[in-house]
């Protein structure tokens, strides 16, 4: 996608995208009593079927497991403790899967449930397995229904919300577009119920968000508008354009994309699939702290990280692991694949290349395997 596309051209691209991820928020899937709403899901599937009949492959990222388990368990408010959340998710996943399956069966389509945790995306081999599973389901004519595996995920294993999950899935499978659908028809510069609230129809960079005040999640969901904007920008950095709008207008969104807010990709700051994974999905096994000179060098891009610029190494990492890179004040700089075990690196810190053994003179992190946060805007 070229950054020179006009808004109309981007919307046309999204409307005609071959492989799309459609994320549906909790409030669009359950009724007022927190039970799964077959009528709401049928309306969504009807619109998805039209798009699929036109030739698009669809991957659904479905929220709602915890909310869907509340009514069957007699809960009247979203639980706060982890054990009850996981119990509700265990029940709710069953109800959600049955509802999606019954709805798609009206069109003779089979669904496949794909439950992921951060740990699945955090390891490269498991991320590839998830990618292959989703792709194989598509090839066999099934509709993948993806959700975070809330029944086992702990706070350390969570994506945080299904908006972020959908962004990571979109880049993982190289989707052509991502739809983020919730109960709000687009991104506004303030609460859309406030007088004078203005709809922002396109976002090209962080500068377009300078005056936007985005809120947090509602009574049922975990991801408010701030989470959606973050996920949209995340997907866009991975090369996937995004349409953010309401599930209530899903028909128009999938037909011509002339609704809501579109997020442009930025080819000049687009990350390769590996760098995106390392920066936003991988599990970091350790930390490297840099001096100011090294920070300046690596944030320019194209520069490898040498031992001389590293002041401290933390963690029991091994060669080939992903490590977090911090500046002298503890600020997050980026991530990379380290070329040495932690024990060996301890004896190299702060040394010029000429002071090292011949076997230690390669970069600690080669530029090809180093990704920084500098161009997030």
N, C-alpha and C positions, 0 to 999 in steps of 0.2 A: 504494500500500500504506500502510495506516495503522499508526503505531507502537503503537496500542492493541490490535493483534491479539494474541490469545493464541498460545502456541506451537503448539497443535493447529490453530488457524485458519490460521497461516502454513504449516504442513505441508500442510494441505488445499489451500491456494492453490498451493503448489509442485506438488503431485500433479496438479492440474488445469490447470496453466499451458499455454497454447496454443502459445507459441513458446519453446523451451528451448535452451540451450547445454549440451552435455555434454562436459566435459574429461576425457580418459583419460590417466593417467600411464603412463610407460614400462614400469614393472614389470608392468603389467596387460596388456601387449601382446606381450611377448617371453618366450621360455623361458629355461631356465638357461644355454643356450649362446649367448644373445643373439640368436638367430634369431627372426624374426617368428613368432608362434604362431597358426596358423589356428584352432585350437580355442578359444583365449582370445578372439580377435576374433569368432568365430562366436557365442560365448555372449553377448558384448556386443551384437552386432547382433540376436540373437534378442530380447533385452529391449527394445532400441530399436524394433524392429518392432512389438512389442505396444503401446508408447506411441504410435507413429505411426498404427497401425491404429485407435487410440482417438481420433484427431483432432489430435494435436500435431505441430507442425513441429519438426524436430530439426536442430541444427547441431552437428557433432562437432569438437572441438578435440583433435587427436591428437598426443601426444608420440611419441617412439620412433625418430625418423629416424636419429640418430647410432648408437644401440644396434643398430638393425636392419641397419646397414651394417657392423657389426663382424665378424660371422661370415663373410660373403662375402669380406671383405678379409683374413681370417686374423688379426684383432686379438683379443687375449684380455683386454684391459683398456680402459676408456674412454680415448680419446686426450686429451692435454692441449694439444697445439699446434693452432693455428687451422686450418692447412692440412689436417692429418689429420682434424680434426673435420668440415671441409667436404667432404672426400673421402668420409668415412663417411656423411655426410648425403646426398650425391648418390646413393650406392648405396642407402642405406636408404630414401629417399623412394620409389624405384621399388618396392621390396619391400613397403613399407607400403601404397602406393596399390593395388598388385595385390591384396593381401590384403583390404583394405576393399572394393574393387570386386567381388571374387569372392564375398565374404560377403553383401553386399547384393544381388548378382545372384540369389541363391537366392530372393529375394522379388520379383524383377523390378524392382528399384530401381537407378537409375543414380547414381553419385557424381560430384562435381566437386571437384577439388583446388584449394584456395586457399592459396597460400604468401605470407606477409606478413613484412615487416621493420618495425622501428620507424619507418623513413623513410616507409613507406606510411601509417602512422597519424599520423605527425608533421606531414604537410602536409594541410590541410583538403580540397583537391581530390582527393588520392589516397585519403584516408579515405572520402570520399563514393563514390569509384569502387569501393572494396572493399565498402562497404555495398550498393551497387547490384548488384554481382556476386553477393553472397551472397543477397540478396533475390530476384534473378532466378532463380538456381538453385532456390530453394525454390518459386517460382511455377511453374517448369517441371517440378516433381516430382522433382528431383535432390536428393541429400543432400550438402550442403557438408561437406567434410573440410578443416579449417583447421589449418595448422601454421606455425610460424616458419620462414622460408626460411633454414635454417642453411647452405645451400650458398654464400650470398653475404653473409650478415650478418657484420659485424665487431663488435667490442666496443662501438663507438659506435652501431651500428645495431640492437642487440638489445633485445628486450623484457625480457630477463633470464631468463625462464622462461615455460613455456606456461600456468602458472596466471595470471600477469599478463596474458598475451595473451588468455586466455579472458574475463577480467574486462573488458578493453577491447572485445573483440568483442561481449560481451553488451550493453554500454551503447551501442556503435555501432549495433547493429541493434534496440535497444529490446526486448531479450528479456524475457520474463515471469518467467524463473527461470534460475539457473545451477547446474549440478551439477558439483562438483569431486570426481572419483573417483580414488582411488589405492589403496594397499595397507594403509591404516589406516582403521578403521571410524568414526572421528570425531575430534574434538578432545579431548585429555586434558590434565589440569593438569600432567602430567609424562610421561615416556616410558611408554607403555601397558604395557610389560613390567615396570615397576617395581611393587613391592608397594604396594597402596593407591592406585594411579592411579585417578583419577576422571574419568568421561566428562562433558564439558560439553555439554548437549543444546541450548542456545541461547545466542546472543550478541546482545545489544541495543546495547551500546556498548563502548568500550575498557575501561570499568571492569570488565566481566565477564572481562577477560583479565589483570587485575592480577597474579594468582598463577600464570599459565600459563608453563611453560617449553617452548618449541617448538624442535625441532631442525632441522638443515639436511638437504640431499638425501642420498640413498643412493648405492650404488655405480654405478647406471645413470643415475638422473635428476639434474636440477639443482635442482629445487624441493622442499625439505622442508616440514615442517608450518608453519614460520615463513612461507615463501613462500605457502602456501595460505591461511593466516589473513590475510596482507596482501592477497592477491587477493580474498578473500571480502569484506573490509571495503571494498576499492576498489569492487567491484561494487555492494555495498549502498549506498555513498554515491552511486552513479550511479542508484539506484532499482531495482536488480535484487536480489531476495532470493536466498539461496544455501543449498544443502544440500551439506555436506561429509561424505563417507563413503567406504566401500571399494567398488571395482569388483566385488568378490566378492558384494556384496549389491545389485547394480544392479537386479535384478528388483523387489525390495521398494522400493528407492529411487524407481524410476520409477512403481511402482504406487500406493503410499499415502504415501511419504516419511516413514514412521515409523521411520527409522533415522538414525544419525549426528547431526550438529550443524547447526542452522539459524542463519543470520545474518539478522537483521531489517534492513529499511531504516529510515532515520530521516528522515521528511519535513521536519522542521525544518532539517536540514542538507543536504538533497538538492540536488545541483547540476543546473543545466540541462545539456542535451546539449553546448552550446557551452562552458560553463565547465568541465565535466568534461574535454572534449577539450583545452582550453587548459592545464589544470592537470596532467593525467596522461599525455597522449599527444603533444601538439604539440612541435615542435622550437623551442627558445628561441634566438633570434638575438642576444640581448644581455642585459645585466644593468643594473638600476637599483638603487642603494643609497640607502636612506632614513635620515632622522634618526629619533629616538625618537618624536617627535610625530606624524610621518607614519605610522609603523608602528602606533601606537595608533589613529589615525583609520581606516586602511584595514582593520584587523582587526576593527573594530566592525561592518563591513558596511554597504553602502549609501552609502559615501563615495567620491568620485572622488579620484584621485591628482593633486595639483597640483605645479607645478614647484618651489614654495617648499620642499617637504619632501624633495626629491631632492638628495643630496650628490654623487653621482657617476654617470656613465653610461658603460658599457663595451660595445664591440662595434660592428660596422658594420650596424646595423639600419635598417629603413625603415618609414615609416608603414604600419600594418596588420600588422606583424610581432608575434610573441609574444615577450615579454621576461620574464626571471626577476626577481623582486623580492626583495631581501635587506635585512635590518635592519643597524643600525650595527655589530653584532658578526659579520656574515656569515651570520646565521641565515636560513634560507629562509622567506619570508613568503607568497609566492604568485606568480602570474603574471598577465599581462594583455596586451591588444592596444594597442600604443603608437600615439599619434596624430601623432607627429613623427618625421622622420628623425634619426639620431644627430647629424649635423652641426648641425642647427638647435637641437636640444635642448641642446647644450653651452653655448649662449649664454643659456639660460633657467634653468639650475640655480640653485636657492636664491632665486629672485626672487619677490616678491609679484606676484599677478596684475596689480595696478595699475601695476607697473613694466614690464610687457611690452607689445609691439606688439599692436594690436587683433587681428591675425591669429594671435596666440599665446596668446590668453586662454582658449581651451577647455582642458579638463583634459588632462594628459599621458596618463592612462588613465581613461576614463569608468567609473563604477561598474558599468554594465551589462556592461563588457568586462574586469572585474577579478575574479579569483577567488583566495581566500586559503586557507591550510591550517589556519586557526585552529580549525575545528570538526571536525577529523579524528577525535576520540574519538566 
